[in-house]
């Protein structure tokens, strides 16, 4: 049976304040750190008791990693693995949505193993980084690739820390406010070539688990450039 997915958007980061898209791979603000701490306490008491989180997947962008290390440290402390995956990074090629070189990340976050991270990261503009280009087909394809990998995992439940644009337009078709989350199961697949789709739990439908997010649904791929 495919795992249950708990999808989290990172907490407030520096580029969310203005917004200033020229800030390279921004860190969390002080308020963002408080949001992540609030999320931590909420998840400790509100995650479904009949699901066991056995893996954490995180975008390798700084704000996602910082959110993960604050909000999910209690799970990591129990031995739950944190696995960075470039497919869960944000869509856009702006400085604020372009990551930090892997060697620098390894120095900044020694508690995370980056050995399995796609070595092309953070390139998302050259031919080598084609799978991360800001194009509709590339974004939807990497979302399907990421979901396919999780679909086949043996874990009972997996937490993913990612970004609003990618989650909304390519993965879930739902809005995520800062440091909010939604819980999903995989929709049944009748044929091998059926796309990977998610069905949200009633527990978080509407405004999300923290009650911060917009209720509207979004068509996957909407607004992405051809």
N, C-alpha and C positions, 0 to 999 in steps of 0.2 A: 504494500500500500504506500503511495507517495506521501511524503511528509507534509505536515501542516507548516505554513509559512507565516511568520510574523514580520511584516515589513515596516521598518522604521525610517522616518526622515530625520536627518541630522538636526541638531539644535541650532539656534541663531548664531550666525557667523558674521565676521566684520563686513562682508559685502552686502549683507541683508539690511544694514543700517541706513544706507543712503538711498538706493542701492548703488554701490560703486563696483562696477564690473572689472576695474583695472587692478584690483587687489589680487596678487598671485596666490593661489591655493590658500585662502584665508583660514585663520584659526577661529575658534569660537569666541564670542564676546563673553564678558562676565555674566550677562543675563543668559547667554546660551549655556554656560556651565551650570547655572542654577536650573535651567530647564532640563538639562540632562540628569541632574541630581534628582529633580522632581520625578522625572520619568523612571529613574531607578527605583525609587520607593514605591511608585505605582505598580510597576511590573512585578515587584517582589510579592505583591498581594493580589494582583488582578490577572496574572496569566492563568489560563485554564489549568485546573488541577489534574485533568486527565491527559495532559500532554507534557512530555518531558523534552526540554530543549537540550539538544545534543551537539549542536554546531552553531557557530556565529559566522556569518559571511559579511564582510565589510568592504565598501568602496575604499580604495586606497587614497582618497582625497583627505586632506588633513582634518577638515571639520567632521567628516564621518568617523574617522578613527578616534578623534577626541570624544565624540559623543559615545561611541562604543565603549571606550575605556572608562568613562564615568558611569554610564547607565547600566552597563553589563558586567562590571568588575566582579560582582557577586557570583555570576555564572562562571566567568573565567577562573575565579578562585576555587571553584569546584572541579576544575579540570576541563571545562568546555572549551574546545579549540576555537581560536579566532583565525579565520582564513580570508586574507585580502584577495579580492577578485576585481580586476580592471573592468570587467563587463558591467559592473554596477556603478561606474562613475557617472557623472552628470553629462548631459548631451552636448553642451555648447563648447566652442573652441576659445571662448573668452579667457583672459588671464585668471579670473576667479573660478573658472570651471576647468582649468588645466592643472594637472597635478605636479607633484614634486618628484625629482629623480629618485629611483629606488634606493640608491646608495645613501642618499640623504635621509630618506624615510627610515631606513634601518638604523641609522644613528639616532634619530629623533625618537623612535619608538622601539627600543630594544626588546620590549616584551612581546613583540609581534614578529612572526617568521614570514619574511617576504620572499622566501626562496621559490615559491610556486607562482609568484606574480608574473604575468606576461612581460617579458623583457622589453617589449616595445613601449610599454608605459613610461612616461606620460604622453607620448606622441599621439596626436589625434588629427594631424593635418597632412602628413607626408604619405607617399604611397605605402610605406611600411606600416603606417597606422590606419590603413583603410577601413578596418573593421570598426574603428572608433570615430570615423568621419561624421560630421554634422549633416547627415543625409537620412531621409526617412527610411530607406531600405537598410542602411547600415545600423541604425538605432534599433529598428524592429528585429533585425536579424540577430543582433547581440543579445537582445532581451530573450528571444526564443532559445538561443544557445545557453544562456544562463539558466533559464527555467528548465530546459531539458536536462541539464546536469543535476539540478536539485530534484527533479521528478524521479530520477533513478537512484537517489541516495537512500541509504537504509535508516537514517535517523528518524526519530519520531516527530520532532519539530525542529525547525531551523529558523533562527532570527537573521534577517538581512538588514543592514544599516546602509541606506542609500540616499537618493536625492529626489526632490519633488518632481522636477521635469521628467526624469527618466521613469520614475514610478508611475507618474500620471499618464504619459504619452505612449509608453512602450510595454509596461508590465501589468498594471492593475486597472487603468482607466478611472482612477479615483484621485481626489485631491488629498494632499498630506500637508498639514501645517507643520511648523517647526517643532521637533521633538514629539510628534504624534505618531501613532502606529495603527495598523489595521491587520487583521488576522484572516488568512485565506486557506482554503483547501484547493487542490487541483480539480478542475472539472474532468469528468470522465472522457477518455479518448477511445473512440470506437475503431479508428483506423490508424495505422502506423504513421501516416503523414498528416494526421490532424494536428493543428496548432496547439500549443500549450496555453491553456486558459485558466484563470483563477476565479473562484467563487468565494465571496466574502462572507465571513461569519456575521450573523445578526448582532452578535455582541459588540462589534465595532462599526457596523454599517451606519450610514448617516454621517455623524461628525467625527468618527474615529474614536480610538480607545481613550484618548485624553479629552475628547470633546471639543477640539480646537479647529477641526478641518471643515471645509465646505462639503456640503452634501452631494453636490452635482456629480453625475457620472460623465466621463469623457471618452469619446471614441478613440481607440488606439490609433496612433499615427496622426491624430488631428493637430494641425499647425506645424508639422515638421516639413522642412524643405525637401522637395523632390531632388 
